[in-house]
Amino acid sequence: MAADREDETWDEFRELVTMKPAELEKWLGTEESRDAGQHKDGGESTGHASGRRIVTILRTARKDLSADDYAHMRKVVGYIRRHLAQRPSGDVRDTRWRRSLMNWGHDPLVNSPR
């Protein structure tokens, strides 16, 4: 991947993933987190699995990120942007929409990046 594409991916990921690794890890351990999102064959949801990978990426030094990590970061950025565009009206505090976003590392109630 070209360095400028990596820089763009890094910047977007760091802007949109608003949860700290420990916060996200704690969230992923909750029943609410495990229930959010689409589950294939009754297993772990796509977002929950992504959240676990995001924790690993957040704890990895930038110089040690792989091409696969950058590909996942682009997937995360795309998901968060699409999901934000579908924000429901009213208070989103206890919504499935928010819980799903949190599985992807973005808490819409937090305005500033880590």
N, C-alpha and C positions, 0 to 999 in steps of 0.2 A: 504494500500500500504506500502511496506517495506520502511524504512527510506532511504536506499541507492538508491532505485528507485526514491523516491521523490527528493533526492539531484540531481540525474542525470537529471531528468525532469526540475527542477528549473534552473540548470546551462545551459542546452541547450536552454530553453525558454529565459532566460536573454541574452544569446549570440545572438540569432537569431532575437528577437524582438528588432529592433534598434530604434524604434520611442518612444518618451516619451509620456505619457498619453495625455497631452494637445495637442501635435502635431497630434497624431492619432485621437483624438476627432475632432480637427479642420478639418483634412483631410476627415473624415467620413461625415462631413457636406457639402462637395462639390458635385456638379453635377457629376464631373469626378469619384468620389468614388462610387456614387450610380449607375453609368452606368457600372462599371467594374464588371466582374465575371458573373457567371451563375445565372439567375433569374428563380425562379419557379413560374409559373402562373402570371408573371408580377409583383411579389412582390419583397421584399428585397432579394438581392443576399446572398448566403451562406457566402461569404467573408465579406460582410458588416456587417452581423449579428455577425460573429465571431469577427470582429474588435470592436464592442460595448462591447462584453464580455471580450476581451483582455484589454480594458480600465479599466474595473471593476477589473480584476485580478491584473493589474499593480498598482492599487490604494489600494489593499488589503494587509495588513500585512501578511507576509509568514505564521506566526503561525495560521492565521485565514483562510487559504485556505482549501477548502473542497476536498474530493476525486473527485467530479465532476469537480472542478477547475483544478486539476492535469490531469484529463482525457482530458479536453479541451486543456490544455497546451501541452500535447503529440500530440494531433491532429494538433495544430498550428505548432509544430516542424516538424512533418511529411510533412505537406503541404508546408512549406517554403523550406525544403530540396528538395522535389520533384520538386517544381517550379524553384528553383535555377538551378537544373540540366538541365532545358529546356531553359536556357538563349538564347535569339535570338542574332544573330550577329549584330554588329554595335552599334550605339548610342541608348541606351534604355530609355533615358530621357522621351520621350513622347510616350511610348508604353503601350498598354493594359496589357502586361506582368508585367511591373513595377506597374501600378495602382492596379492590382490584388494583387500583393505582399504587397503593402502598406495597402490594406484593412486588411491584416493579420498581420500588425504591422512591416513589414520589408521593409525598403527603401534600394534597392540595391545600391543606390548612396552614402549611409552612410556606412563607413567601420568599425566604432567602435560602440560597444554597448553603451547604454545610460550611 
